[in-house]
Amino acid sequence: MPLSPAPRILLISNGHGEDLNGGLIADGLRQCASGLQLAALPIVGAGSAYGRRGLPLLFQGRTLPSGGMVYQGLNIWKDLAAGWLQQSLAQLWTAWRQGRHYDLVVSIGDHVPLIFALLTGRPTVVFLVSTSSFYEGRLRLSAFTRWCCRRRRVRLVLTRDAFTASDLQAQGLAKALFRGYPIMDLPPPDPGQVSRQQGTRSLALVPGSRFPEALHNLVLMLRLCSQLGSLAGDGHWRFLVAVVESPHWSELESLAASVGWHLADGVLHSDSGHLEVRLLQGALPSILAASDLVVGMAGTAVEQAVGFGLPVVQLVGRGPQFSYAFAESQMRLLGPTVHTVGRRPAESGELQEAADLILRLLADAELPARCVQAALERVGPPGGSRRIAETVLETLAQGRSGLS
């Protein structure tokens, strides 16, 4: 698609999953058109999803104590003490001063990046990735968000699923469209990392990406693995952990030892010596492709698991992210193949219940068909990054030909 002179596109996002979607859209834009000048403004965290792709950041932020969950519990006070207000004001100033130099802004998330995008004064494409009509059957945007989306400067409102786009159109927002969900545009599974094993039940353990919470989630999962081993024989299980790079992993050895596991050469071994949990970095697609079921305490990774056609069992953690409220909302979003055990932080009773549930799910011959249907309806097929990129470039071309 010829666009000259080199157009400038700014991606603004407000969370780890939102950054991932923004980075994948950037990949799609680069595939569709050469010579684009892309930049990003991540509002939460350091924007590693953009940094890995070599996108310049308008503002280099830092990860605050809440990890982006600022409005839960006492997190706002922790973030205020760590400089959240100063960082937010600096980001708003950056959006206003530097954003005006871009031809188009892509807002990825909820109303927060949309506010930043409107501050730039530039034409905007909104990707409402953080909400869906599946939550309540009808999307109830706040009056402020609805007003923002109806602004002439907002050219399109993209949604994360077709159901939400249809719902918003029925509510009178004609500019709402579904073009795909980028999170399924992962690297292909690598059998060299891990592959399926006949006669073995493989479980993916997804503890999340926010630390130190992810470590405590993994310890809870280790206790569940011990329960499964005692229920159904040790030799038939394989446990695979998708590891996200973090210096906090140095704390795992002592935490695992407290629940009867020891770490050696990237593998956790039960004290009985019969169970192993493999830690694999950067291998989520391979792990999901090789697994029969996912034990999840994460956001985006659980969505990707559903997209792979896998059932998910969620344990309730102590937060700040993976509380019961978060897990319950994910069940409404992702459909009947996602199950949450208990309403409180999991203890021995909930772990026993989760182990029993896993055995029942793995024995359900009709479950794979339900998982395939959930994957199509709730997440969608791969290719969303490129389809969104094509739509963004079409919008940009229209704006440059006749809109200021």
GIDANOR-V823042 format. One record per residue. PHI is phi in whole degrees, 0 to 359 (999 if undefined). Layout:
BEGIN
phi
PHI
PHI
END
This chain:
BEGIN
phi
999
289
223
215
294
306
288
244
235
249
256
240
216
224
167
295
295
295
299
300
299
297
296
291
297
300
302
297
297
293
290
276
210
269
84
290
255
252
212
224
230
282
272
245
80
265
70
297
297
279
300
297
263
75
280
293
256
290
214
267
276
229
285
266
306
285
63
105
268
293
266
258
59
270
299
299
289
296
291
300
294
269
100
300
296
297
294
296
297
296
292
298
298
296
299
290
279
262
296
294
272
255
281
207
243
248
265
234
143
238
289
294
295
295
299
299
297
293
298
290
76
255
305
226
251
258
246
279
281
265
214
202
290
294
299
230
91
210
280
252
294
297
302
293
298
298
298
298
294
275
298
300
294
277
281
217
238
270
242
273
207
292
299
293
298
297
297
294
297
295
275
100
266
295
280
283
218
246
238
130
238
299
298
273
271
266
301
297
303
249
301
291
279
192
219
295
235
297
78
236
270
255
244
271
252
240
276
104
239
263
248
277
306
300
294
293
296
294
300
299
292
298
297
295
301
298
298
296
299
283
278
228
85
283
282
258
251
223
243
233
249
277
266
260
301
193
293
294
298
297
275
295
303
289
294
295
298
290
240
89
228
230
257
209
55
76
230
268
244
290
298
288
85
255
240
228
236
271
259
235
271
65
237
303
302
293
295
297
294
262
251
260
199
241
262
239
222
212
262
300
297
292
299
295
299
297
297
278
80
249
286
231
247
255
260
271
258
262
83
281
278
271
270
296
301
293
297
294
294
293
297
293
290
259
96
285
268
252
237
244
261
78
242
234
308
297
237
302
296
292
293
296
297
295
297
297
297
300
297
294
295
292
268
276
291
269
297
304
294
293
292
298
296
297
300
288
282
265
238
95
280
298
102
296
300
289
296
294
300
299
293
298
292
298
297
298
297
296
292
286
275
208
239
264
END
